[in-house]
């Protein structure tokens, strides 16, 4: 360990230099009057050659938070966000709800209305500095962050940055919040001295209890109809391949229910689709890997004698007021560590060639392959208006195996191919819409040469403040492809209404109140206004070539593109 001195002259410079020294590459920001010391620091830092995060201008706070979210999903490195006092924090709150439920580490910061009315550099000098003052600005987001604090003294910079990052990245991960008063940022400081590496490391990830692993292995070895359920275990390094090896070796069917990230190759012989209901009816052991909602209890569930093992860095999801899914074993662990330990334990119980495993494999593999083939064949229905499955099939044909797909109430993942880890991402179960497009922009910023596709419903697209997103894409040179599944309605609201009242009056109405988005805007013109390529497609037979044109624009012209697809 050593100490390194950085020749900064203000707290704002020290703050930014400390972020960069701790691995934060970008500051996604929507600025206000509280940013004056930050902007001055960025200019002086560039002039003096002091490394600082690259500032990314975001025309809306939703976009700023979602871009940091998407960047983390693509890289595994947490980034920083800064918004304007209470009003910016309020706009950003929906994105923080998404990041919190999805356990995304992020250093979220907001300026604080100047504390002093006069006498200091940075004191209040506009009427809004009284109008935006709050008793507890952090109170509006405290339930959505792992930790919050306000920077109070110049000498705290290193400790606050290090504790913020340690709390954000420690299991279970999530966003943290730091308030930054303008006077403090403007304070002079005679250099910043940092420990390298930090002396405030994040806690090491939890390892599974050996007794719990042994009990799970005993149950699986004796099981006739075991089942694995997951939603995002593939996020952890090595977990995607480890789950694939476990499922293959021991013939364990794996269901990805409402996945926020792919955890198993879609082509894996044990991939059992995305609906747990048909499997839960007969399962005698269920292993849940990091899934907030493994099934919908009002519709399905395991039988009473089924052993349920729930795993995760917080397997009971203690930040939820109520969650009563059965857990005969609740194992605090990372998915990768649990899968690896379970694999080793099962090797001693089910040696290679075990007749029970091979019998299960022979029954499952052909059945699952037939089901995959049937879903994809059904999705070839090229009638108008198009189904989401058909559109998804067409996207699958042009994306290749390496593309990153960000899906938000658009594509039908069950008919698409995702054989590689880290190529499919979906929205958080917090359900804050408007995430898909800006998250795709954040991922594109992380890898400018990768094909990145945002598959979004028309409602999700509108929620994303699309002009802010398209402006950022043009300004930053981020050639994301957006596919809008355009059915001119809030389809999630319609489906929810019909699920609650299947025989009600709404089920027989031609047009439901509060659901229609007609007349739909001309989405293709929105992207064109920001220098991009836009097309509207109604004819199913024209869609493959329209998508191919859009991909060529993205890859060869390095421009963003949007295809507005008229769907059912």
TILUM-948045 format. One record per atom (N, C-alpha, C): x, z, y; residue in one letter. Coordinates in steps of 0.05 Angstrom, whole numbers, plus 5000, padded with zeros to 4 digits. Example, Ala and Ser with C-alpha at 12.3 -4.5 7.8 and 13.67 -1.06 7.14 Angstrom:
BEGIN
526451564886a524651564910a526451564934a525751424955s527351434979s525851575001s
This chain:
BEGIN
501750004976x500050005000x501850005025x500849875046x502349855070x500349855094x501449905117x499849895142x500649645157x498549495167x499149255183x497849275210x499349215231x498249235258x497348965268x494948945279x493848705291x493648745321x494848575337x495048615366x492448555381x490248695375x487748655388x487648835413x485748765432x485648915457x482849025463x480848955447x478249075451x477149145423x475049305424x473749385398x472549145385x471348965401x470148715389x472248555375x474648525387x476848385373x477648535347x477848795349x478548955326x476548925303x473948935311x471748905291x471948635276x472248425291x472448155279x474948125263x477148225273x479648205258x479548365232x478248595232x477948755208x476248615188x474048485197x472348335178x473948125164x475447965179x477047755167x479047865148x480348085155x482448195138x481248295111x478648365111x477348455087x475848235073x476347975079x475347755063x472847635073x471847705097x469447585108x470247335124x469347105114x470146845126x468346745148x465746825147x463846725166x462146945179x461546905204x459647075219x457246895226x455046925211x452646775216x451146925238x450746785261x449846935284x447646795300x445746955310x443846875330x444147055353x445346955375x446447115396x444447195417x445147405432x443647505455x445547635474x444347785493x446047895515x448048105504x447548215481x449448405469x451948275458x452048015457x454347875445x456647815464x456347895489x458447815508x461247905499x461648155490x464348235480x465248075455x463348005438x463947855414x464847575421x463447445439x464147175447x466847175461x467347365479x469947385492x472147435471x471547595451x473547655430x474247405414x472147255407x472647015391x474346805407x473946785432x475546595448x478346695451x478746955457x481447065459x482847065433x481347125411x482647125385x483646855377x482046645383x482946375377x485446295394x485446375419x487746315436x490246455427x489946705418x492346865410x493046845381x491546685366x492146645338x491546885320x489547045327x488647265311x486447175292x486847195266x484847095247x482247255250x480047115252x477347235254x475447065238x473147165230x471147005216x470346765234x469746545221x468746305235x465846355244x465346335270x462546375279x460746135272x458346195261x456445985254x453946035270x453345855288x450945885305x448445815289x446546005289x444045965275x441745985295x440045785296x437945785317x435545975310x435646095286x433646295279x434846495260x434046745262x435146965246x434646925216x432346815209x431746765181x433846585169x434646385184x436746195174x439346335172x440046515190x442646655189x442946825164x440846985158x440947155135x440946995109x439246795108x439046635083x441646475079x442946385100x445446245096x447646425085x447646675094x449546865083x448846925053x446246935047x445246975020x446246745002x445746505011x446546274995x449546244991x451046315013x453946295011x454946494990x453746734989x454646924968x454046824940x451646704936x450946604910x452946384901x453946224919x455746014912x458646114908x459346334920x462146424920x462646704909x460646874909x461047154901x462447314922x462647214947x464047354969x462047424991x461647684997x459747755018x460647675046x458647595062x459247505089x457847685109x458247625135x457147795157x455047635172x453047785182x450947675199x450847845224x450347725247x449747885271x447447765286x445647935295x443247845310x442948015335x440947945351x440548065377x438748315376x439848545380x438448805382x435948825365x433848945375x431548995358x429848745352x429748565371x428048325367x429348145346x431948115347x433347965326x433148095299x433448355299x433148505274x430448465262x428348475278x425648435268x425348155256x426447955269x426247685257x427747665231x429947815229x431647785206x430647955182x428748135187x427948325167x426948195141x425447975143x424447845119x426847755101x428847635113x431147555098x432647795085x432648025099x433948265088x432248365064x429648345065x427948425043x428648255018x429047995022x429847815000x432547894989x434547945007x437248014998x437248284984x435648474993x435548734980x434548714952x432248584948x431048564922x432848394903x434348214914x436148044898x438848164895x439348394906x441848544904x444248364914x443848264938x445948094951x447548254971x450148294966x451748444986x452048275012x451748415034x451848275060x452348485081x454048425101x454448605123x452748515146x450348635149x448448565170x448948735194x449348615217x449748765242x447948665264x447348845282x445748765306x446948915330x446848775352x447548915377x445549135382x446349325398x444549535406x444249525437x441849555447x441549555476x443549745488x444949675510x446949855521x445750135526x447350325519x446550605520x446450705549x448450615565x448650715592x447350525612x446350645634x444950485654x446850385676x449250505678x451250415697x453850555691x455950465703x458550605702x460450515680x459650345662x461550255641x461349945639x463549825630x463549545624x461549505601x459549335605x457449295585x454949455589x454849625610x452449765616x450049585622x447649695622x445349525626x445349365652x444749115651x444748945675x442448745676x440448775657x438148605656x435648775650x433348695659x430948845653x430448885623x431148685607x430648715578x432248935565x434349035579x435949245568x434349515568x432249535583x430449755581x428149685561x427149445563x424949365546x425549345517x428149305510x428849285481x429949535469x430049755485x431050005474x429050125454x430050255433x428450385413x429650665407x427950845397x428951105388x430651075363x429950895346x431350865320x431250575311x432950415322x432950125315x433250075286x434950235273x435450195244x433050275227x431250425239x428950515223x427250295211x427150065226x425449845216x426549715191x429149755185x430249625161x431549815141x431250075146x432750265130x432050255100x429550185094x428750165066x429849925052x430949735068x431949485057x434949465055x436349675063x439249665062x440349895046x442749875036x444050075020x445150305038x445650245063x447050435081x446750335109x446550515128x446550425156x448050615173x449150515195x450850675213x450950535240x451850685260x452350565286x455250625294x456650415302x459350445311x459350605337x460950825338x460751005361x463451035376x465651005362x468251035375x470150815366x472050735384x473950525377x475550585352x476350835348x478050905325x476550895298x473950845299x472450825274x472450555261x473550355274x473050075265x473850035236x476250115228x477150065201x475350215181x474850465186x473250635168x470450525165x469150435187x466450335185x466350075170x468149885176x468249635161x468649685132x470549845125x471249895097x468950035082x467650225095x465450365081x463050175079x462650005099x460349815097x460749625074x463149525071x463549325049x463549465022x464649715020x464549854995x461649914987x459949995006x457150055000x455649804993x456249575006x454849325001x455449224973x457949244964x458849124939x458749314916x458449574920x458249754898x455549724884x455449774858x453049734842x451049954847x448449894850x447449614853x447949514882x448849264883x449649154909x447249104927x447849044952x445648984971x446648974999x444948915018x445848905046x446249175058x447949195078x448349435093x448049365123x447649565140x447149515168x448949685186x450049555206x451549695227x450549615254x449849815271x449149755298x451649755316x451649575335x454049535352x453349545381x453449785394x452849795422x454849635439x453749505460x455349325476x457749465490x457249705500x459449845513x461749905494x461049985469x463250045450x464849795443x463449565439x464849315433x466649235456x465949305481x467549235504x469849425510x469949655496x471949855500x474749735495x476749815511x479549725505x480649885481x482449755467x483849885444x486649765443x488549935437x491349855436x492149785408x491149555398x491849465372x490149605350x490149475327x488749575303x490649585280x490849815267x492549845243x490849885219x491249705199x489649705175x491349765150x490149915131x491349945105x490949675090x493049595076x492849355059x493949425031x492249435011x489349385012x487849635023x485249605025x483649825036x483950075019x483650305033x483650565019x480850655012x478850485018x476050555012x474850334994x475750334969x474850124950x471950184941x470549974933x467949994922x468150134894x466150294886x466250414859x466450204837x467950274816x468050084794x465350054781x464749824770x462149774758x461649944734x459150014729x458550194706x458950054679x459750214660x460050114632x457850234615x457050094595x454750194578x455550434562x453650614559x453950844541x454350744512x456550814499x456950724471x454750794452x453551024455x451351104438x448950924441x448450844466x446150664472x446750384460x449250294462x449950034450x449550044420x450450264407x450150284378x447250294370x445550434385x442750454377x441450174381x442150034402x441049764406x441949574384x444549594376x445549424354x444149484328x443749744322x442249814298x439549694297x438149704320x435449604321x435349294318x437249164331x437348874329x438048784301x439848924289x440748854262x438448874242x436649064247x434349104229x431848944237x431948814260x429548684271x429048414257x426448354255x425548094245x425147894267x424048004290x423247824312x424347934338x426947944342x428148044367x427647854390x427947954414x427547784438x429347894460x430547714475x432147784499x430647664523x430247834543x428947744568x430947784591x431147594609x432947624632x431947464656x432947534679x432247394704x434647314720x436847464719x439147394735x441847494724x441947554698x444347664687x446647464690x446047204692x448147004694x449647014720x448847184739x450347194764x453147314760x453347494741x455947634738x457947444725x460447454734x462547294722x462647344692x462547134676x462847154647x460247204632x458147294646x455747364632x454247124621x454246904634x452946654625x454046574598x456646554596x457846474571x457546684549x457746944558x457447154538x454647164526x452647124542x449947124532x449546884513x450646654521x450446424504x451746474476x454046604476x455446664451x453846864434x452747064447x451147264433x448647144420x447246984436x444746864426x445246664404x447446514406x448146324385x449046464359x450746654362x451846794338x449746934322x447847064336x445947234322x443047124323x442746874331x440146734332x438046904347x438746974372x436847134388x435546954409x432946924408x431546764429x431746904456x432146744476x432446844504x430446714522x428746874535x426846774555x427846854583x427846654601x428446704629x425846714644x424846954651x422346974664x422747004695x421546814710x421946804739x424946844746x426646674736x429446714740x430246664769x431846844781x432946784807x435646654805x436646634780x439146494775x439246434745x440346204737x440446134709x442446324695x441546414671x443146604655x443946484628x442846264621x443346134595x443045834599x444645674586x444345384588x441545304579x440345134595x437645024588x437744874562x440044784553x440344634528x441144804505x441445064509x442245244488x440145244466x440945234440x438845224419x437145474418x437945694431x436245934431x434845974457x434945784475x433445814500x430445784494x428945994499x426146004491x424145964514x425145834535x423445764557x423145984578x420845984592x420546164615x418046334614x416646324592x414246484589x414646684566x414646944572x415147144551x412647194533x410347124543x407847204529x407747124499x408346884492x408146814463x410146964446x412247064458x414347204442x413847504441x412747614462x412247904462x410247994441x408347814435x406247894416x407347974389x409647854381x410747904354x413448044355x414548084379x417248204380x417348494370x419448554354x419748834345x421948974360x423748824374x425748934392x425948754416x425848864440x426248704465x428548824480x430448654487x432648734504x432348594531x432148754552x431748654579x434348674594x435348444604x437848434618x437248384648x437448594664x437348574693x434948414702x432548504696x430048374704x428248574717x427648534742x425848714757x423048714744x422148464737x419448434725x419848274699x420048404676x420548254652x418048114641x415648204648x413148084641x410948184659x408548074658x406348164674x404548334657x404448594661x403048774643x400048714641x398748614662x395948554661x395348314643x397348174635x397047924619x398247954592x400448094589x401748104564x403548354563x404848404540x406648624538x407448664509x409448824504x410348864476x408349044461x408349014435x406549184419x407549464419x405949664412x406649944415x409150024399x409549904376x411849984360x414449834366x414449674387x416749514394x418749684410x421249684403x423349824418x424049654442x423949774466x424649624490x427149754502x429249584506x431749674518x431949534545x432149694566x432449574593x435249644603x436649434613x439349464623x439649364651x441649464665x442249374692x443849584706x444949514730x446349714745x444549934755x441949874756x439850074761x437549994744x437550064718x435549954700x432650044705x432350264720x429650354727x428850264755x430550114769x429950014796x428850234813x430550434818x429650674833x428850624861x429450394873x428550344900x425650234901x424350214878x421550144877x419750394875x417650414891x415950654890x414650684862x413950454849x412650474823x413550244806x414450304781x415150104761x415050244735x413150174717x412650324693x412950154667x414649944668x415249804644x416549994624x415749984598x416950164579x419950124577x421350344573x424250334569x424950554549x424950494524x425750684503x428750754506x430250564516x433050604525x433350474552x434450624571x435050514598x438050544601x439550314601x442450324599x443550234626x445050414639x446350344664x448850194659x448949944666x451249774658x451049504673x453249364674x453049084682x452248924658x451048694663x450148524640x452548434623x454648354637x456948244622x458148464603x458448704613x459548914597x457748984573x455148994578x453249064556x453148844535x453048584544x452948364525x455448364507x457848404520x460348414505x460348644485x459548884493x459549114475x457549074453x455248964459x453248914439x454148704418x455448504428x456548294410x458448424389x460248584399x462248714382x460848894362x458849044371x457449224353x455849074332x454748854339x453148694319x454948554299x457348494306x459248364287x459648534262x459648794266x460048974243x457549014226x455248934238x452748974224x451648714212x452248494225x451248234216x453548044213x455048044192x457347874188x456547584189x458547414194x458047124195x456747034170x454646864173x453246764150x451046944139x450447164153x448447344144x445747194140x444547244118x442147084110x439847124130x439547374140x437347424159x437647264185x440147254194x440747104219x440246804214x441246704192x441046414187x438146334182x436646504169x433746444166x432346424193x433046624210x431746624237x432646374253x435146304250x436146064265x434745814255x434445784229x433145544218x430245524226x428945754231x426245744240x425945694270x427845804286x427545794315x428645534327x431045454319x432345224332x430644974333x429544884311x427844644312x425344684329x424144924327x421744984343x422344974373x424545094381x425245094409x426044814420x427444664403x428244394411x425744224415x423844254396x421344094398x419744164423x419644424430x418244514454x419544404479x422244404481x423644294504x423043994507x423243854485x422743564485x419843504494x417943664484x415143614491x414643664521x415943874532x415543924561x416643694577x418943594570x420143384585x418743114582x417643064558x416142824554x413542834570x412243064571x409743094586x410243054616x412643124625x413243104653x413742814662x413742624643x414142344650x411542214661x409442364663x406842254672x407042164701x407241904705x407741794732x405141694745x403141884747x400641814760x400641954787x399041844806x398841954832x396242104835x396342324851x398642444863x400442574842x402942604848x404942684828x404742984821x405443044796x405643324788x408443434796x408543694799x411243814805x413143764782x412043754758x413843704735x415043424736x413443224744x414442954746x416642934768x416043054791x418043054813x420643184803x420343414790x422643554780x424243394760x422843244743x424243074724x425842854738x424642744759x426042534774x428542654789x428242894800x430643024812x432743074791x431943164768x433843214746x435442964739x434142734741x435442484733x437642404753x437542494778x439542414798x441642634805x441042884797x442743094807x445443124792x445543054767x447943114751x448043404744x450043474727x450343744717x451643934737x453043824758x454643994775x453244064801x450943944807x449543994832x448444284832x448244394857x446944654861x444144614870x442244734856x439444704863x438344974872x437144974896x435845214907x432845154907x431345304891x428545254887x426845474899x424945394915x423045584927x420245474925x418845554904x416045464900x415845164901x417745034889x417644734887x417944644859x420444614850x420944474825x420144644800x419644494779x418944614753x421444624736x422744864736x425244894723x425044844693x422744874681x422444844652x422844564642x422844364660x423244084651x425943974660x427544154672x430144064683x432444164665x434744044669x437144114654x439144254672x439844494663x441944654677x443844764656x445644594646x447444684625x449744854634x450244864661x452545014671x451745264686x453545454686x453045704701x453045644731x451445804745x451545794775x450645534787x448745404775x447745144786x444745154793x443345364786x440545394793x440045674805x438745674828x438045914842x435145894852x433746124850x431046134860x430646374877x428346394890x427846594910x427546874899x428147064916x427847344908x424947414903x424447614886x421747704882x420547854905x422147904926x420948004951x419047804963x419447544957x417547344965x417547274994x419647325008x419847245036x420446955038x418446795045x418746495044x420446395067x421546165063x423346045083x426346075075x426846165050x429546215041x430945975030x429545795017x430845585001x432645395017x431645285039x433245095054x435745225067x435445445082x437845565094x439845675073x438845775050x440645865029x442245625019x441045395016x442445155008x444645085028x443945115054x445945065075x448345245072x447845505066x450145685063x451845615039x450645525018x452145434994x453745185001x452545005016x453944755023x456344815041x456045015058x458345095075x460645195057x459945325035x461945425017x463345205002x462044984997x463144764981x462044504992x463444385011x462344155025x462243905008x463643894986x463743654969x461643664947x460243884944x458343924922x455643804931x454143684913x451443604918x449743864917x448343924940x446644154942x443844064948x441944154932x439144064935x437344304940x435744284961x433644484966x430944374957x429744494937x427144404927x425144614936x423444534955x421744724968x418844624970x416944814968x414244744974x413944695004x411744555011x411444495040x411044745056x409644945045x409445205059x412145335062x413745345042x416445465043x418145315064x417845055065x419344895084x418644975113x416045005118x415145085145x416145365152x416145545133x417045815138x420045825145x421545625137x424445625140x425345565169x423345525187x424145425214x425845175211x424644965201x426244735192x427844605214x426944595238x428544475259x431144635264x430944905262x433345065264x435345005241x434244965217x435944895194x437144615197x435544425204x436544155206x438644125229x438144275251x440044275273x442744385263x442644605248x445044725238x446444535219x444944395202x446144205183x447643985198x446443885220x447643675236x450143785250x449844025262x452144135277x454544205260x453944295236x456144385218x457044175198x455643945198x456343735179x455743815150x453343915145x452544005119x450443815107x451243635090x449343425080x447643515057x445943715062x444043815041x441843605037x440943575012x438543425005x436243615002x434143565018x431643725016x429443555004x428143664984x425843534972x423443714977x421543614992x419143774998x416843694979x415943884964x413643844946x411143884963x409943664972x407943664993x405143634981x403743864978x400943844970x399043934992x400143965016x398544025040x396844285037x398044485023x396644745020x398644955012x397745215017x399245445006x398345474977x399745344959x398745334931x398945614918x400945774926x401146044914x398746214921x397746174946x395346324954x392846224939x392745964936x390445854921x390445954892x392745944879x392946034851x392346324848x393246484867x392746774866x389746824869x388446684886x385546724890x384046654865x384746424852x383346344828x383946524804x386346644804x387046834783x385347084784x384847184809x383247424812x380247364809x379347134819x376547054817x376246784803x376746774776x376646524763x373946394762x371846554765x369146444765x367746504791x369246564812x368046624838x367346374853x366346424877x365446204894x367846024902x370146144906x372445994914x373245784893x372745854867x373545674845x371945414846x369645424860x367945184861x367945044888x369545154906x369645044933x371544804934x370844604950x372544364953x374944434970x374644614989x376944685007x376844985013x378945125006x379045415010x379945485038x378745685050x379645775076x382445905074x384045875095x386646005097x388645895077x388145665065x389945545045x390945275053x389345115066x390044845072x392144825094x394044635091x396044575111x395444295123x393144185118x392443925129x391443955158x392143765175x393743525169x396743605168x398043505147x400843575143x402643445164x404643585174x406643465192x408143245178x409343075193x411142865182x413942975179x414343095156x416843235151x419243055153x419042805144x421342625145x422242575174x420442595193x421242555221x422742795232x422343035220x423743265230x426743245224x427443155200x430243125193x431442895208x429942675213x430942445228x431542525257x430042715268x430642805295x433242945298x434343035275x436943175275x439143005261x438742735262x440742555253x440742505223x438742595209x438642565180x436942335171x436942295145x435342085132x432842205121x430542085127x427942195117x426241975105x424842045083x422941865071x420442025062x418141885063x415742005052x414941825028x414341945005x413841794980x411041884969x409341694965x406741734953x406541604926x407941384922x407841234897x409741344877x408841444854x410741574835x412941384826x412341124823x414340934814x416540894834x415940964860x418040924881x419841174884x419141394871x420641634875x423441624864x423941524840x426741524831x428641384850x427941154860x429741004878x429941154905x427741274915x427941424940x429841654937x429741794915x431642014910x434541904908x434841684895x437541564892x438641484919x436941374937x437741304964x438641554979x437041764976x437742014990x440342134981x440842124955x443442224944x445742054955x445341784957x447441614968x448041684997x445941735013x446341815040x448042075042x447342265025x448742525024x451642485016x452042334994x454742314983x456542124999x455441895007x457141695020x457141705050x454841755062x454741775091x455242055102x455142255084x455442535091x453442625111x450942535108x448742615125x446742765109x445242945122x443043085108x440842885103x439242945083x437042765076x434642935067x432242825071x429742955063x427842755050x426742825027x424742655015x422142825013x420142725027x417442865028x415742735006x415142884985x413742774962x410942884961x409042694960x406142774960x405442854931x404643104928x404143214901x401243304898x400543374874x397843474869x397543754880x
